[in-house]
């Protein structure tokens, strides 16, 4: 599939899964490691609104920063916006391959992305992503450590754009209600699922 280049100021749903539906995260340390890589490689380029890391796939809602806030390497034409994603996933794959004595691709294919163009779609996607652990029977979504669910409802410091997500839902109580009731319209986001 050919993708349009990432554009400054736009929202995207990013997702992918393990090659042959195999696990991407083989132990708890792997989840923390990829989050560390994301912080290093992605955050200079984008803001994260929601995410969920499941054993064999992941989802992110991100927004590329405005052009004037992007790193100098982009301003100078030396780096494309896709480069931080490639750097992150290449580093993760190399580390996993080395640690677990494996070779080859870890991910099924290149990072998938869909531009998010309206607020209703964005709201539904945020609820869908944060309730994915329940959907896949991995864990109870409120208790799952490797999604943005807990951070969105917390007051602790976070790299998430929590304030913007809360504003999207009106207030924290409405966001919490929508998450607890798993209130999303699957028909709006059906093309985004792996099923």
C-alpha positions, 0 to 999 in steps of 0.5 A: 500500500502506498501512503501519502507523506506525513504532513505537519499539523495532522492527526494519524492513527498508526498501527501494525502487528507482529510478523505472522501475528507473532508477539511483538513484546515477549516480556514486560521489559519489551513494553517499557523499552519500546516506550523509551524508544518512542519517547526518544525518536518520536516526541521531538516530531509529534504529540501522542494522544492515545496508545495501546501496546498489545502482545502482537499489535499496537495502536497510536493516535498521534499529531505531527507537530506544526512545521515551525516546531519540527526539528531542524533536520526537517527544516533543513530538508535532511529528514523526512517525517517518517524517519523517526518511525523507521529509527524507532522500529529498526532499533526495537527489532534489532534489540529484540532479535539480539536478545532472543537470538532471532533474525528477520522482520519483527513487524508484519509490514511497514507501519500502517497509518490513516489520517484522522480528518474529523473529530467524531472519528478521533473520539471513537478511535481514542475510546476504541484504542484504550479499550482494546485490552478488553476487546482482545481479552488481554486484561481489563482496560482500566488496569492495563499498564501498556495503554494510555487509559490510566494516564488519560484519567490521572493527574500525574505528569505524562507525555500524552496530550491529556488536556487536549483529549479531555477537552475533546470529550468535554471533561474528565468525567465524560471521558471516563464514562465513555471509556468505562462504557466502551462507547464507540461506533465500530462502523466509523473505525471498522477499516482500522481493525486487523480482523 
